[in-house]
Amino acid sequence: MEKMKFQKITLFSGVMLALNSLIGSGWLFGAGTAAKVAGPAAIISWILGAIIIISIALTYVELGAMFPESGGMSRYAQYSHGPLLGFVAAWANWISLITLVPMEAVASVQYMSSWPWTWANWTHHFMKNGNITTPGLLVVFIFMLVFTLINFWSVKLMTRFTNLISIFKVLLPTLTVAMLIFAGFHPGNFGHSVNTFMPYGSRSIFEAAAVSGIIMSYDAFQTIINMGGEMIHPHKNIVRGVLISMIITAVIYVMLQVAFIGAIDPNLLAQKGWHGINYTSPFADIAILLGMNWLAILLYMDAFVSPFGTGVAFVATASRALAAMTHTGHLPQWLGRLERRYMIPRFAMVVDLILAVIMVSLFRNWSLLATVITGSTLIAYLTGPVTVISLRKMDANLKRPFHPQFMTWLAPFAFVLTSLAIYWTMWPTTIQVIGVILLGLPIYLYYEIKYRHASGLCDLRNSYWMLAYLVFISIISFIGSEGFGGRDWLKYPWDFVVIIIFSLAFYRWAVASRMKKVDPVAEKVNAKVKMPEKD
């Protein structure tokens, strides 16, 4: 039989694919929103967001190098803690991925609705009171269909498309930073003391990290890990791809925030303060005020191109995540079926598209969709630090191309940061997201009872910690400080202290709840890993 040919992804294409996912609608909305919430201290919010996600990413880099398979992030928790925890983590992650696709389409349409040209008046009806109208919704559907079709015909077509768009998406933010600093930079906007740099207190830094889409803007590192099975030399390129793309993105986002703060008219600040800064199209509006209409035109174009490119990338990631979930036997097997010529999960793509259409029909604005994404992603990410240390304790002989010694302290550190970030998403978002995640449990139980009868109940003990954690974080979110949506029974910063202490306890419980042996499927995948040659 003739062997089927796989189109492998190079390191360059992997980095471009990750940048295409990372630099999406976040840079168009994030800087303006963060400055409004935290003032100049929003710069710290972007740095904090990068630290949180890079800490989480490094735990998944070790796992991704150990298990280079498509949709891998949907399986890792199962390898150490059994199918129930694996399903919860995969379901939460998949919810965030399919929500990202309509969110990017909404971002494109939202910016289209503010195009200033006369010939584009017909786009002004796409938005009303911050929500997508019915005509705008039809355009969103068309965009999502195009996102899917680009992925429908081979990895090669998708990577060529993303390489082209990614270069543009890196160059334009860089050009924007340079031009704003050159044309109208006001150092006095950054304040002359701690109080003026941080006008709304330290709490605003953490608030901005969650509600401004900052953490969400960084979380696309998983694009490379989920496509690890299709990369050339995955044992080396997964590590390199994640770190290179994350560092480039962090530098771009921080510099964009610096440029935005410095470009604001000091007279406007004196009149309204940072809370009064409210631009529909932040960077484009500032470019027009500074007389750089040519830059404004490029920014309006990018407001279409950036979300469009990110949407394409996440169709690929979401479909592979859904296809990977079928391997546990808790979803229909046909969802994981690969098209024979290009080895692409087309059935998963179609199902993702249908669910994305339903999602955007219910939540018709960018911020609502972003809220769902942030919370569900962070809950899924809780399992990464737990799994990486559990697997080290379960089998030290598994092949680990990336095996840093600092992981022993980085893992609990990442777990605590993730817990804090979940809290920052604010009540009632926390309980709403947990509710969406729990909707997947009936599906899990149906397949568990149908195919495994009651034998799967013994796996519950490996997952009790997660169920208890979700109850804990919901309660803390409800009783926590008012700045994070709570009843203010537990005031800031004592709410942080409680979360840190309990998170460390949950982390220890989680690692102790690991299975006795590594999942046999994981051992088979790991056996194929090629270790780098020693010099």
C-alpha positions in Angstrom: 0.0 0.0 0.0 1.3 3.5 -0.9 2.1 5.5 2.2 0.1 8.7 2.7 2.2 11.9 2.6 2.1 14.2 5.5 2.8 17.9 5.0 5.1 18.8 7.9 5.3 22.2 9.5 8.7 23.9 9.8 9.9 25.9 12.9 9.4 29.1 10.9 5.9 28.1 9.9 5.1 27.1 13.5 6.3 30.4 14.8 4.3 32.3 12.2 1.3 30.2 13.0 1.6 31.0 16.7 2.2 34.7 16.0 -0.9 34.6 13.8 -2.9 33.3 16.8 -1.2 35.5 19.4 -1.5 38.8 17.6 -5.2 39.0 16.9 -7.9 41.3 18.2 -6.2 41.7 21.6 -3.7 44.3 20.4 -6.5 46.3 18.7 -8.7 46.4 21.9 -6.3 45.6 24.8 -4.0 48.7 25.1 -6.9 51.2 25.1 -9.0 49.1 27.6 -6.1 48.4 29.9 -5.1 52.1 30.0 -8.6 53.0 30.9 -8.7 50.6 33.8 -5.1 51.0 35.2 -3.6 54.1 33.6 0.2 53.9 33.0 0.4 50.9 35.3 -1.3 48.9 32.5 2.3 48.3 31.3 2.8 46.1 34.4 -0.4 44.3 33.5 1.0 43.2 30.2 4.3 42.1 31.8 2.3 40.2 34.5 0.2 38.5 31.8 3.3 37.4 30.0 4.8 36.0 33.1 1.7 34.0 33.9 1.2 32.5 30.5 4.9 31.8 29.9 5.0 30.0 33.3 2.1 27.9 32.2 3.5 27.4 28.7 6.8 26.0 30.0 4.9 23.2 31.8 3.1 22.3 28.5 6.3 22.6 26.5 7.8 19.7 28.5 4.5 17.7 27.9 4.4 18.7 24.3 7.9 17.5 23.6 7.2 14.2 25.5 4.0 13.6 23.5 4.2 15.3 20.1 0.7 14.6 18.8 -2.0 16.7 17.1 -4.4 18.1 19.7 -2.1 17.0 22.5 -3.3 19.5 25.1 -6.6 17.7 25.1 -5.0 14.5 26.4 -2.2 15.3 28.9 -4.3 15.3 32.0 -5.7 11.9 31.1 -2.2 10.5 31.0 -1.6 11.2 34.7 -5.0 11.4 36.3 -7.4 9.3 34.1 -10.2 10.0 31.7 -12.5 12.2 33.9 -9.9 14.9 34.6 -8.7 14.6 31.0 -12.2 15.2 29.8 -12.8 18.2 32.0 -9.5 19.8 31.0 -10.0 19.0 27.3 -13.6 20.2 27.3 -12.7 23.5 29.0 -9.9 24.0 26.6 -12.1 23.2 23.6 -14.8 25.6 24.7 -12.3 28.4 24.8 -10.9 27.5 21.3 -14.3 27.4 19.6 -15.2 30.7 21.2 -12.1 32.3 19.9 -13.1 31.8 16.3 -16.4 33.8 16.4 -14.7 36.4 18.7 -12.1 37.1 16.0 -14.8 37.3 13.4 -16.8 39.7 15.6 -13.7 41.9 16.0 -13.3 42.2 12.2 -16.9 43.1 11.8 -16.8 45.6 14.7 -13.9 47.4 13.2 -15.5 47.3 9.7 -18.5 49.0 11.2 -16.3 52.0 12.0 -14.6 52.4 8.7 -14.5 56.2 8.0 -14.7 56.1 4.2 -17.8 57.2 2.3 -17.9 54.1 0.2 -18.0 52.0 3.4 -21.2 53.5 4.8 -23.0 50.2 4.3 -20.8 48.7 7.1 -22.1 51.1 9.7 -25.2 49.0 10.3 -23.2 46.0 11.5 -23.0 47.2 15.1 -25.6 48.8 17.4 -25.1 49.6 21.0 -21.9 47.5 21.1 -23.6 44.4 19.8 -23.5 42.7 16.3 -26.8 43.3 14.4 -28.4 40.7 12.2 -26.7 42.0 9.0 -23.4 42.0 10.9 -24.1 38.5 12.1 -24.4 37.3 8.5 -21.0 38.7 7.7 -19.6 37.0 10.9 -21.0 33.7 9.6 -19.3 34.3 6.2 -16.0 35.0 7.8 -16.1 31.9 10.0 -17.0 29.8 6.9 -13.9 31.2 5.1 -11.8 30.5 8.1 -12.9 26.9 8.0 -12.5 26.5 4.2 -8.9 27.7 4.3 -8.1 24.9 6.7 -10.3 22.4 4.8 -7.7 21.9 2.1 -4.4 20.8 3.6 -2.0 22.0 6.2 0.1 23.4 3.3 -2.5 25.9 2.2 -3.2 27.0 5.8 0.5 27.5 6.7 1.2 29.5 3.5 -1.8 31.7 4.3 -0.7 32.2 7.9 3.0 32.9 7.0 1.9 35.8 4.8 -0.5 37.3 7.2 1.8 36.8 10.2 4.6 38.9 8.7 2.1 41.7 8.2 0.7 41.3 11.7 4.2 41.7 13.2 5.3 44.6 11.1 2.3 46.8 11.5 2.2 46.9 15.3 6.0 47.5 15.2 5.4 50.4 12.7 2.6 51.8 14.9 4.8 51.8 18.0 7.6 53.6 16.1 5.3 56.3 14.5 3.4 57.1 17.7 6.6 57.5 19.7 8.1 59.7 16.9 5.0 61.8 16.2 3.5 62.5 19.6 5.1 61.1 22.7 4.4 62.7 26.1 6.7 61.3 28.9 4.6 63.2 31.5 1.7 60.8 30.9 3.5 58.1 32.8 3.4 60.1 36.0 6.0 61.6 38.3 5.4 59.3 41.3 4.0 55.9 42.3 0.6 57.4 42.9 0.4 59.1 39.4 1.9 56.0 37.7 -0.6 53.9 39.5 -3.6 56.3 39.8 -6.2 53.6 40.7 -4.0 51.5 43.1 -2.2 48.2 42.7 -5.5 46.3 42.4 -6.2 47.9 39.0 -3.1 46.1 37.6 -4.6 42.7 38.2 -8.0 43.8 37.2 -6.7 45.1 33.8 -4.8 41.8 33.2 -8.1 39.9 33.2 -10.8 42.3 32.0 -8.8 43.9 29.2 -8.1 40.7 27.3 -4.4 40.7 28.3 -4.2 37.1 29.5 -6.4 36.0 26.6 -4.1 37.8 24.2 -1.2 35.6 25.3 -2.9 32.2 25.6 -2.5 31.1 22.0 0.9 29.5 22.7 -0.9 26.1 22.6 -1.2 26.5 18.8 2.3 25.0 18.4 1.7 22.3 21.0 -1.6 21.1 19.5 0.0 20.8 16.1 3.2 19.1 17.5 2.5 15.9 15.7 2.8 17.7 12.4 6.0 19.6 13.1 9.5 18.8 11.8 11.8 17.7 14.7 9.1 18.2 17.3 11.5 17.4 20.2 13.4 20.7 19.4 10.9 22.8 17.5 8.0 22.7 20.0 10.2 24.3 22.7 11.8 26.8 20.3 8.5 27.7 18.7 6.7 28.4 21.9 9.4 30.5 23.5 10.3 32.5 20.3 6.6 33.3 19.6 5.9 34.2 23.2 8.9 36.5 23.6 8.2 38.4 20.3 4.5 38.8 21.3 5.3 40.1 24.8 7.7 42.7 23.5 5.2 43.9 20.9 2.3 44.1 23.4 4.3 46.0 26.0 5.7 48.5 23.5 2.2 49.0 22.1 0.9 49.9 25.6 3.9 52.3 26.1 3.2 54.0 22.8 -0.5 54.3 23.5 0.0 55.9 26.9 2.6 58.3 25.6 0.4 59.3 22.6 -2.6 60.5 24.6 -3.1 64.3 24.6 -2.1 65.5 28.1 -4.9 68.1 28.0 -7.5 65.3 27.5 -6.0 63.5 30.5 -6.2 66.6 32.6 -9.9 67.0 31.7 -11.2 63.3 31.9 -8.5 61.2 33.6 -7.6 57.7 32.4 -11.1 56.4 33.2 -12.5 59.0 30.7 -10.3 57.7 27.8 -12.7 55.9 25.4 -11.7 55.4 21.8 -13.8 53.1 19.5 -10.7 52.2 17.4 -7.9 53.2 19.8 -4.7 53.3 17.6 -6.5 54.4 14.4 -8.3 57.3 16.3 -5.0 58.5 17.8 -3.3 58.3 14.3 -6.0 60.5 12.9 -5.6 63.0 15.7 -1.9 63.1 15.0 -2.5 63.7 11.3 -1.2 60.4 10.2 -4.1 59.3 8.0 -2.0 56.9 6.1 -1.3 55.0 9.3 -5.0 55.1 10.2 -5.8 53.4 6.9 -3.2 50.7 7.6 -4.7 50.2 11.0 -8.2 49.9 9.7 -6.9 47.3 7.3 -5.1 45.4 10.0 -8.3 45.5 12.2 -9.7 43.3 9.5 -6.5 41.2 8.7 -5.3 40.4 12.3 -8.5 38.9 13.6 -9.1 37.2 10.2 -5.7 35.5 10.4 -6.1 34.5 14.0 -9.5 33.0 13.2 -7.9 30.8 10.5 -5.3 29.6 13.0 -7.8 28.7 15.7 -10.0 26.7 13.4 -7.0 24.5 12.9 -6.3 24.3 16.7 -9.9 23.8 17.7 -10.5 21.0 15.2 -7.4 19.1 16.4 -8.4 19.6 20.0 -11.9 18.1 19.4 -10.5 15.2 17.3 -8.0 14.4 20.1 -10.9 14.2 22.6 -12.4 11.3 20.8 -9.5 9.0 21.8 -10.8 8.8 25.4 -14.0 7.1 24.1 -16.2 9.8 25.5 -17.2 11.4 22.2 -18.4 9.9 18.9 -15.4 8.4 17.1 -16.4 9.9 13.7 -15.4 13.3 15.1 -11.8 12.2 15.2 -11.8 10.8 11.7 -9.1 12.2 9.4 -9.5 13.0 5.8 -7.3 10.5 4.0 -5.6 12.8 1.5 -4.5 15.7 3.8 -5.0 14.0 7.2 -7.2 16.8 8.5 -10.1 16.3 10.9 -12.8 17.7 8.6 -15.8 16.4 10.6 -14.4 18.1 13.7 -14.1 21.4 11.7 -17.7 21.2 10.6 -19.0 20.6 14.1 -16.8 23.4 15.5 -18.3 25.7 12.9 -21.8 24.9 13.8 -21.2 25.4 17.5 -19.4 28.7 16.8 -22.4 29.9 14.9 -24.6 29.1 17.9 -22.1 30.7 20.3 -22.0 34.0 18.4 -25.7 34.1 18.0 -26.1 34.0 21.7 -23.2 36.3 22.7 -23.1 39.1 20.2 -20.2 41.2 21.4 -16.4 40.9 21.7 -16.2 41.3 25.5 -18.7 38.6 26.3 -17.0 36.1 24.1 -13.6 37.1 25.6 -14.9 36.6 29.1 -15.9 33.0 28.4 -12.5 32.3 26.7 -10.3 33.6 29.6 -12.1 31.7 32.3 -12.4 28.4 30.5 -8.8 28.5 29.2 -7.4 29.2 32.7 -9.3 26.3 34.3 -8.0 24.0 31.6 -4.4 25.2 32.2 -4.6 24.3 35.9 -3.9 20.7 34.9 -0.6 21.4 33.1 1.6 22.1 36.2 -0.1 19.1 38.0 0.4 16.7 35.1 4.0 17.6 34.4 5.1 16.9 38.0 2.9 13.9 38.4 4.4 12.2 35.3 7.9 12.9 36.7 6.9 11.0 39.9 5.1 8.3 38.0 7.8 7.4 35.5 11.3 9.0 35.5 12.3 7.0 32.5 9.9 8.6 30.0 11.7 10.4 27.2 11.9 14.1 28.0 13.6 16.2 25.4 12.8 19.3 27.5 13.6 18.5 31.2 14.5 21.7 33.1 15.4 21.4 36.8 13.4 24.5 37.6 10.2 22.8 36.8 9.9 21.6 40.5 9.3 25.1 41.7 7.8 26.6 38.4 4.9 24.1 38.4 3.4 25.2 41.8 4.2 28.8 41.0 2.3 28.5 37.7 -0.6 26.8 39.5 -0.9 29.6 42.0 -0.7 32.3 39.3 -3.4 30.5 37.3 -5.7 30.4 40.3 -5.2 34.2 40.9 -5.9 34.9 37.2 -9.2 32.8 37.4 -10.2 35.0 40.4 -9.4 38.1 38.5 -12.0 37.2 35.8 -14.5 38.3 38.5 -17.8 37.2 39.8 -20.2 36.1 38.2 -17.9 35.2 35.3 -16.3 32.5 37.4 -19.5 30.6 38.1 -20.8 31.1 34.6 -17.7 29.6 33.0 -17.7 26.7 35.5 -21.4 26.1 34.5 -20.4 25.9 30.9 -17.6 23.4 31.7 -19.9 21.2 33.8 -22.3 21.0 30.8 -19.9 18.4 29.3 -20.2 16.0 32.3 -23.5 14.5 31.1 -21.8 13.6 27.8 -18.9 12.0 29.7 -21.2 10.0 31.9 -23.3 8.8 29.0 -20.3 7.2 27.3 -18.8 6.1 30.6 -22.0 4.2 31.5 -22.6 2.9 27.9 -19.1 1.5 27.3 -17.4 1.1 30.6 -20.4 0.5 32.9 -19.4 1.3 36.5 -15.7 0.7 36.1 -15.0 4.3 35.4 -16.2 5.4 38.8 -12.9 4.3 40.3 -11.3 7.1 38.3 -13.2 9.7 40.3 -10.7 9.7 43.2 -8.1 11.0 40.8 -10.3 14.0 40.0 -11.9 15.0 43.3 -9.3 17.7 43.8 -10.6 19.5 40.6 -14.2 19.3 41.6 -13.4 20.6 45.1 -11.2 23.4 43.5 -14.1 24.6 41.3 -16.3 24.9 44.4 -13.5 26.7 46.3 -12.8 29.3 43.6 -16.5 30.0 43.1 -17.0 30.7 46.8 -13.9 32.9 47.0 -15.0 34.8 43.9 -18.4 35.4 45.6 -17.1 36.6 48.9 -14.0 38.3 47.6 -13.2 42.0 47.3 -15.6 44.3 45.4 -12.9 45.2 42.9 -13.2 41.7 41.5 -17.0 41.5 41.6 -17.3 39.9 45.1 -19.3 40.9 48.2 -16.2 42.4 49.8 -16.4 40.1 52.8 -12.8 39.1 52.1 -11.0 42.3 51.4 -8.0 43.0 49.1 -5.2 41.9 49.5 -6.3 39.2 51.9 -8.3 37.5 49.2 -5.0 37.0 47.3 -3.3 35.5 50.5 -6.2 33.0 50.9 -6.0 32.0 47.3 -2.3 31.5 47.4 -2.4 29.3 50.5 -5.3 27.2 49.4 -3.9 26.9 45.8 -0.7 25.4 47.1 -2.7 22.9 49.2 -4.8 22.0 46.1 -1.6 21.6 44.1 -0.2 19.1 46.6 -3.5 17.2 46.7 -3.7 17.1 42.9 -0.2 15.7 42.5 -0.9 13.1 45.2 -4.1 12.1 43.3 -2.1 10.9 40.3 -2.6 7.3 39.0 -0.2 4.6 39.9 0.8 4.0 36.3 1.1 6.2 33.2 -1.6 5.7 30.6 -0.5 3.0 28.1 -1.4 5.3 25.2 1.0 7.9 26.6 3.8 5.3 26.7 3.3 4.4 23.0 3.4 8.1 21.9 6.4 8.7 24.1 8.3 5.7 22.7 8.4 7.4 19.2 10.1 10.5 20.6 13.6 11.1 19.3 15.9 12.4 22.0 18.4 15.1 20.9 22.0 13.8 20.5 24.4 14.7 23.2 27.5 16.7 22.3 
